[in-house]
Amino acid sequence: MAKSAPVRVGIPAIGVDSELMQLGLRGDGTLEVPPTGFPAGWFTGAPTPGELGPAIIAGHVDWGGQPGVFYRLRDLKAGDEIMVGRQDRSTALFRVTRIERFSKRDFPTDLVYGAIDHAGLRLITCGGAFDTQARSYVDNIIAFAEFVGSTSS
């Protein structure tokens, strides 16, 4: 698909329907995160959903003791559908291929952000145990998905 900013993500299997905000990089080179539990955000430094390469959408698992936009991301299964509404009024359709948990210390940067020969999507949230001293989860949950088609409205 041609480049077009994503504006909404829907994941029926886990009840997600969220607007998307823009995310960039922090000063230390790590991905910005949304300032609250909703909405999810898309990384503007990656391809847009449907373009060649890995598009990136991130969201919180929880916020202030309440479930965040990607609270149930860990419940996704291979084959589940993800729909990304785009500014050009098209929808990029993806199918989940796998869900994995990685230690934040060993984040798979190349696997998530590296070049791929197709349009892909990575959904990222926190997971695993909560480190009370660091006030952060120790792992990331990452859903990998592949582009399967598009619709226009």
Residue pairs with C-beta under 8 A, 6 or more apart in sequence:
1 48
1 49
1 50
1 51
1 86
1 90
1 92
1 119
1 147
1 150
2 51
2 88
3 47
3 48
3 51
4 48
4 50
4 86
4 87
4 88
4 90
5 22
5 42
5 48
5 86
5 87
6 20
6 42
6 48
6 49
6 55
6 57
6 84
6 85
6 86
6 87
6 92
7 19
7 20
7 85
7 86
7 87
8 17
8 18
8 19
8 20
8 84
8 85
9 16
9 17
9 18
9 20
9 40
9 57
9 82
9 83
9 84
9 85
10 16
10 17
10 18
10 82
10 83
10 84
10 85
11 76
11 80
11 81
11 82
11 83
11 123
12 80
12 81
12 83
13 75
13 76
13 77
13 80
13 81
14 72
14 73
14 75
14 76
14 80
15 72
16 40
16 69
16 70
16 72
18 38
18 39
18 40
18 59
18 69
19 39
19 40
20 39
20 40
20 41
20 42
20 57
21 34
21 39
21 40
21 41
21 42
22 41
22 42
22 44
23 31
23 32
23 33
23 34
23 41
23 42
23 43
23 44
23 58
24 32
24 43
24 44
24 45
25 31
25 32
25 45
26 32
31 43
31 56
31 58
31 124
32 41
33 41
33 58
33 60
34 40
34 41
34 58
34 59
34 60
34 69
36 60
36 63
37 60
37 62
37 63
37 64
37 66
37 67
37 68
37 69
38 59
38 60
38 63
38 68
38 69
39 59
39 69
40 57
40 58
40 59
40 69
40 70
41 57
41 58
41 59
42 48
42 49
42 55
42 56
42 57
42 58
43 55
43 56
43 57
43 58
46 53
46 54
46 55
46 56
46 113
47 53
47 54
47 55
47 119
48 55
48 86
49 55
49 57
49 84
49 86
49 92
49 94
49 119
49 121
49 147
50 84
50 86
50 90
50 92
50 119
50 147
50 150
51 119
52 116
52 117
52 118
52 119
53 115
53 116
53 119
53 120
54 112
54 113
54 114
54 116
54 120
54 121
54 122
55 84
55 119
55 120
55 121
55 122
56 112
56 113
56 121
56 122
56 124
57 84
57 121
57 122
57 123
57 124
58 70
58 123
58 124
58 125
59 68
59 69
59 70
59 73
59 123
59 124
59 125
60 68
60 69
60 70
60 125
60 126
61 67
61 68
61 70
61 71
61 73
61 125
61 126
61 127
61 137
61 141
62 68
62 71
68 125
70 123
70 124
70 125
70 141
73 99
73 123
73 125
73 127
73 141
73 143
74 99
74 101
74 127
74 141
76 96
76 99
76 123
76 143
77 96
77 99
78 96
78 97
78 98
78 99
79 95
79 96
80 95
80 96
81 93
81 94
81 95
81 96
82 93
82 94
82 95
82 96
82 121
82 123
82 143
82 145
83 91
83 92
83 93
83 94
84 91
84 92
84 94
84 121
85 91
86 92
89 152
89 153
90 150
90 151
90 152
90 153
91 150
91 151
91 152
91 153
92 119
92 121
92 147
92 150
93 147
93 148
93 149
93 150
93 151
94 120
94 121
94 145
94 146
94 147
94 148
95 145
95 146
95 148
96 143
96 144
96 145
97 144
97 145
97 146
98 143
98 144
99 141
99 142
99 143
99 144
100 141
100 142
100 144
101 127
101 128
101 139
101 140
101 141
101 142
102 108
102 139
102 140
102 142
103 128
103 138
103 139
104 136
104 137
104 138
104 139
104 140
107 140
108 142
112 122
112 124
112 142
118 146
118 147
119 146
119 147
120 144
120 145
120 146
120 147
121 143
121 144
121 145
121 146
121 147
122 142
122 143
122 144
122 145
123 142
123 143
123 145
124 140
124 141
124 142
125 140
125 141
126 136
126 137
126 139
126 140
126 141
127 137
127 139
127 140
127 141
128 137
128 138
128 139
129 137
129 138
129 139
130 136
130 137
130 138
131 137
131 138
